[in-house]
Amino acid sequence: MHLLAVDSNMNEKPLSPAIFLVSDNSQGHTFLSKTLLPKLSNKIGEEAKAVTAKDVHCLDETITPLLFLIDTTQIWDDAILQEALFNFPQKVYTILLNVEKKMTLSEILKWRCLYGYFLKTDSQSDICKGVECITSGQSWLPRDTMTQMVDYYQTAMVNHKPAFDVELTRRELDVL
């Protein structure tokens, strides 16, 4: 893993996230556990644990960071899972697996800290490569989606106005 944290002296240090495969179907856990997870473990050196969407609420909040691999075909109520992810106080990395089609910007923004998603048609080697990129600090999203996200956040910043106006004296303006 190449995720980094910055300590109080502004030094970067690598973090080893806890990896969780989230699926509400034990067959989904079994299939991915036997096929994808061994490949991921070999690539990134961490073992993943299988949990259900409801179990996500009960995870230890002291574990940091958390990396969630979410099998979208095996989640019965993604609203419960999205709520659980937003309630974590620590850093969360979210990766969606088995997505039906390219996601829209509004679909992406529903997920906390979504760093990437993989379509049903993506190979396991592509998924491993993508997860490896994500753990090294990158995102795994289509370029046009990234452009939309940048535009969205730039527009949000321009439209954000301070809650109050402060009038500065001429001297204060000169100092600034």
C-alpha positions, 0 to 999 in steps of 0.5 A, spaced: 500 500 500 502 506 498 497 511 501 500 516 505 499 520 512 502 526 514 505 527 521 505 533 525 512 534 522 509 534 515 513 528 514 509 523 509 509 516 512 505 510 509 499 507 511 496 500 511 488 501 510 483 495 512 480 493 506 473 490 506 469 487 501 462 489 502 456 484 499 450 482 502 450 476 499 454 470 501 455 467 494 458 474 492 463 474 498 465 467 496 466 468 488 470 474 489 473 471 495 476 466 491 477 469 485 479 477 486 481 477 493 487 473 492 490 477 486 489 483 490 492 480 496 498 478 492 498 485 488 498 490 494 499 485 500 493 486 504 488 481 506 481 483 505 475 481 510 468 480 507 462 484 511 455 486 509 452 493 508 449 492 515 456 490 518 459 497 516 456 501 521 459 496 526 466 497 524 471 500 529 472 507 528 479 507 530 482 503 524 484 508 519 484 508 513 478 504 511 478 501 503 471 499 501 470 494 495 463 494 494 460 489 490 454 493 487 450 487 484 450 484 491 448 490 495 440 490 497 440 497 499 445 502 497 442 508 501 444 504 508 451 503 506 452 510 503 449 513 510 454 508 514 460 511 509 458 518 510 458 517 518 465 515 519 470 520 522 476 517 519 479 517 512 475 512 507 476 510 500 471 507 496 471 503 490 465 500 486 465 493 483 461 490 478 457 497 476 452 496 470 454 502 466 458 508 466 456 512 472 453 519 471 456 525 476 450 525 480 451 518 481 458 518 483 457 524 488 452 520 492 458 515 494 463 518 500 470 518 497 469 514 491 476 513 488 474 509 482 469 504 479 469 498 475 464 495 470 462 488 470 465 487 463 472 489 466 477 484 467 480 482 474 487 484 472 484 491 470 481 491 477 487 489 480 491 495 476 486 500 478 486 498 486 493 498 486 493 505 482 488 508 488 492 505 493 498 509 490 494 516 491 490 516 484 483 516 482 480 510 477 475 514 474 474 516 466 477 522 464 471 526 462 468 524 469 474 527 472 473 534 468 466 534 470 467 533 477 473 539 477 468 543 473 462 542 478 467 543 484 470 550 481 463 552 480 461 551 487 467 555 489 465 561 485 458 560 487 460 560 494 459 567 498 461 568 505 456 569 510 458 576 511 461 582 508 467 585 512 469 592 510 476 594 510 480 600 511 484 603 506 490 601 511 488 594 512 487 593 504 494 596 503 497 591 508 493 585 504 
